[in-house]
């Protein structure tokens, strides 16, 4: 059965701002809606209740995707928590079905949304042309998912040195500027590619 619509739950408005121009590139004619929370704690606190609500009416050809930042937490612990919340809401996750029919997909941005920007530095430079082109070749930025010391902080430092965001990185503004230029297939972030693959599967 083809997927007609995807409901996407994210932890903050900057992720929503990034996904709105990005998702049509991946989902094609599959419709979607993005619902931001007021941070990771807020999303996780209310998630099980929201999923229980979905379980009462979710059409068979709709899917739910939950996207959260790993931050400094264990990937395994965050993923287990998300999977357990879905199970208690009587919804089947993609991870639990081994490729069978599912209703929920849980995905992590490692470490944060900004890791996905480092994975497509051409998109960052399209939005902020004075940003240095050599960032992807520098050892500490080569793997976008293992940047130390905070990914958004690293992006802020680089852009400030280039003359942008003197008063601090405005995450929603940056999302709206960078995301329209992103090429999903070329992103070097492994966590982005896992996210991208799940969406492609739905769209197909």
Backbone torsions as a table, in degrees:
resi	resn	phi	psi	omega
1	UNK	NA	128.1	179.9
2	UNK	-74.2	149.3	179.8
3	UNK	-85.6	127.8	-178.3
4	UNK	-93.5	-31.8	-172.2
5	UNK	-153.6	145.9	178.2
6	UNK	-125.2	126.9	173.3
7	UNK	-96.3	123.1	-173.9
8	UNK	-118.5	120.3	-179.0
9	UNK	-104.3	121.7	-177.9
10	UNK	-126.6	167.0	-170.5
11	UNK	-89.4	-17.4	-177.3
12	UNK	-156.0	161.7	-176.8
13	UNK	-61.3	-27.9	-179.6
14	UNK	-66.7	-36.1	176.0
15	UNK	-67.1	-40.9	175.6
16	UNK	-58.6	-45.0	-178.3
17	UNK	-62.4	-34.7	178.4
18	UNK	-74.1	-39.4	-173.9
19	UNK	-74.8	-32.2	-175.5
20	UNK	-58.3	-45.0	175.9
21	UNK	-81.3	-18.7	-175.1
22	UNK	-84.2	-40.7	-172.4
23	UNK	-62.2	-38.7	178.9
24	UNK	-59.5	-26.6	178.2
25	UNK	-67.2	-26.0	-175.8
26	UNK	-102.4	-43.1	-173.1
27	UNK	-85.2	-16.5	-179.7
28	UNK	60.9	-123.1	-176.6
29	UNK	-82.5	-5.8	177.3
30	UNK	-70.1	124.6	-177.6
31	UNK	-77.8	161.4	-179.6
32	UNK	-153.0	161.7	170.3
33	UNK	-140.5	139.7	-178.8
34	UNK	-114.4	130.7	-178.5
35	UNK	-120.4	108.1	179.1
36	UNK	-83.6	150.7	170.9
37	UNK	-106.8	-178.3	178.8
38	UNK	-99.3	54.0	179.4
39	UNK	109.7	167.5	-176.6
40	UNK	-62.7	-44.1	-178.9
41	UNK	-59.9	-42.9	-179.7
42	UNK	-63.6	-44.5	179.3
43	UNK	-60.6	-50.0	-176.4
44	UNK	-67.6	-35.0	-179.6
45	UNK	-63.0	-39.0	-175.1
46	UNK	-99.4	-3.2	-169.9
47	UNK	-62.7	-47.8	-176.3
48	UNK	-61.0	-41.8	179.1
49	UNK	-63.3	-41.0	179.2
50	UNK	-65.6	-41.1	179.3
51	UNK	-65.4	-36.7	175.8
52	UNK	-61.4	-38.0	176.5
53	UNK	-62.8	-44.9	177.4
54	UNK	-60.3	-38.6	-174.6
55	UNK	-61.9	-18.9	-178.3
56	UNK	-82.1	-18.9	-173.9
57	UNK	-143.0	-2.4	-172.4
58	UNK	-59.8	121.2	177.3
59	UNK	-63.0	154.9	-176.8
60	UNK	-63.7	-26.9	-178.2
61	UNK	-101.9	21.4	172.9
62	UNK	-109.1	153.4	175.8
63	UNK	-131.6	157.1	175.2
64	UNK	-117.3	132.9	173.0
65	UNK	-120.9	131.9	177.0
66	UNK	-111.8	124.2	-178.1
67	UNK	-122.3	121.1	177.9
68	UNK	-132.3	155.6	173.3
69	UNK	-76.5	143.7	172.6
70	UNK	-72.3	-37.0	-172.6
71	UNK	55.6	-128.7	-179.5
72	UNK	-101.1	11.5	-178.0
73	UNK	-84.1	165.0	175.1
74	UNK	-73.4	131.6	176.8
75	UNK	-55.0	-45.1	-177.8
76	UNK	-61.1	-43.2	-178.1
77	UNK	-67.0	-42.3	179.9
78	UNK	-65.4	-45.8	-179.2
79	UNK	-63.6	-41.0	178.7
80	UNK	-62.4	-42.2	178.7
81	UNK	-61.1	-45.3	179.5
82	UNK	-63.2	-43.6	-179.3
83	UNK	-63.9	-42.0	-179.5
84	UNK	-65.8	-38.7	178.3
85	UNK	-62.6	-41.8	178.1
86	UNK	-64.9	-42.4	-179.3
87	UNK	-63.1	-40.5	179.2
88	UNK	-69.4	-20.5	176.3
89	UNK	-90.1	5.1	178.0
90	UNK	64.6	36.7	174.2
91	UNK	-116.5	145.1	-177.6
92	UNK	-94.5	131.0	179.5
93	UNK	-95.7	158.3	178.2
94	UNK	-61.4	-39.6	-178.6
95	UNK	-64.6	-29.6	-175.9
96	UNK	-85.4	-8.4	-173.4
97	UNK	-106.4	-8.5	-178.5
98	UNK	52.6	46.3	176.7
99	UNK	93.6	-2.9	178.5
100	UNK	-81.3	-164.6	-177.9
101	UNK	-72.8	133.8	-177.8
102	UNK	-140.7	168.1	179.1
103	UNK	-119.9	-26.5	-174.1
104	UNK	-126.7	137.3	171.6
105	UNK	-120.4	127.3	177.5
106	UNK	-106.0	129.3	-179.0
107	UNK	-136.2	146.1	179.9
108	UNK	-112.2	139.9	167.1
109	UNK	-94.2	120.6	-173.7
110	UNK	-113.1	116.2	-0.3
111	UNK	-87.9	-30.5	-177.8
112	UNK	-146.5	172.9	177.1
113	UNK	-49.1	-40.4	-175.2
114	UNK	-63.0	-20.0	174.6
115	UNK	-61.3	-33.2	179.2
116	UNK	-69.0	-29.3	175.2
117	UNK	-69.2	-42.3	177.2
118	UNK	-62.4	-27.9	178.2
119	UNK	-72.1	-17.1	177.5
120	UNK	-134.4	72.2	-174.0
121	UNK	-67.2	-25.2	175.9
122	UNK	-61.2	-35.7	178.2
123	UNK	-67.4	-39.6	177.2
124	UNK	-62.0	-44.0	-177.9
125	UNK	-72.0	-26.8	174.7
126	UNK	-66.0	-35.8	178.5
127	UNK	-81.4	-35.9	-175.8
128	UNK	-131.2	81.9	-170.5
129	UNK	-60.0	-22.8	-179.4
130	UNK	-82.3	-4.2	176.1
131	UNK	-65.2	140.2	-175.7
132	UNK	-65.4	136.9	-178.8
133	UNK	-75.1	-13.9	-172.6
134	UNK	-86.4	-0.5	-175.3
135	UNK	-53.6	-47.9	-176.8
136	UNK	-62.1	-22.7	-178.3
137	UNK	-89.2	-8.2	178.7
138	UNK	-80.1	138.3	-171.6
139	UNK	-54.7	-43.7	-173.9
140	UNK	-73.7	-12.1	179.0
141	UNK	-113.6	0.6	-172.5
142	UNK	-62.9	-39.8	175.5
143	UNK	-105.1	106.0	-173.9
144	UNK	-59.7	-25.4	-176.4
145	UNK	-87.3	-1.3	-179.1
146	UNK	-124.6	21.2	177.6
147	UNK	-66.4	127.7	-175.4
148	UNK	-87.7	151.2	171.9
149	UNK	84.8	14.3	178.9
150	UNK	98.9	119.8	-175.0
151	UNK	-72.2	-42.7	-179.3
152	UNK	-69.1	-32.5	176.9
153	UNK	-64.9	-39.4	178.3
154	UNK	-64.6	-43.5	178.3
155	UNK	-63.0	-42.0	179.1
156	UNK	-59.1	-46.8	-178.5
157	UNK	-59.8	-45.2	-177.9
158	UNK	-63.8	-45.4	-177.7
159	UNK	-70.3	-34.8	177.4
160	UNK	-65.9	-40.0	177.7
161	UNK	-63.8	-26.6	179.1
162	UNK	-86.7	-2.1	175.8
163	UNK	102.5	8.7	-179.9
164	UNK	-107.0	155.9	171.6
165	UNK	52.2	51.0	180.0
166	UNK	-58.7	-32.2	-179.7
167	UNK	-90.0	7.6	-178.9
168	UNK	115.3	147.8	-178.0
169	UNK	-63.5	124.7	174.4
170	UNK	-96.8	102.7	-166.0
171	UNK	-65.1	-39.9	179.8
172	UNK	-67.4	-42.8	177.9
173	UNK	-60.0	-43.8	179.6
174	UNK	-64.0	-40.8	179.3
175	UNK	-61.0	-44.6	-179.3
176	UNK	-67.3	-27.4	-179.5
177	UNK	-82.2	-39.9	-172.8
178	UNK	-86.2	-46.0	-170.4
179	UNK	-56.1	-39.8	179.9
180	UNK	-60.8	-21.2	-178.8
181	UNK	-92.7	-6.0	-173.9
182	UNK	-73.3	141.5	175.3
183	UNK	-110.7	102.3	-170.6
184	UNK	-54.2	-41.2	-175.0
185	UNK	-66.6	-21.1	-174.3
186	UNK	-99.9	-1.1	-174.4
187	UNK	-67.0	131.9	-176.0
188	UNK	-86.2	-5.9	178.5
189	UNK	-77.0	123.3	179.7
190	UNK	-63.7	-39.4	-179.5
191	UNK	-65.3	-33.8	175.8
192	UNK	-66.6	-41.9	-177.7
193	UNK	-66.4	-33.1	175.3
194	UNK	-66.2	-43.2	175.4
195	UNK	-61.0	-46.6	-178.6
196	UNK	-62.1	-42.6	-178.3
197	UNK	-62.9	-39.3	178.9
198	UNK	-64.6	-40.4	177.7
199	UNK	-66.5	-41.9	179.6
200	UNK	-61.7	-38.9	178.4
201	UNK	-61.3	-42.7	177.7
202	UNK	-64.8	-42.5	-176.1
203	UNK	-67.1	-26.3	-178.1
204	UNK	-81.8	NA	NA
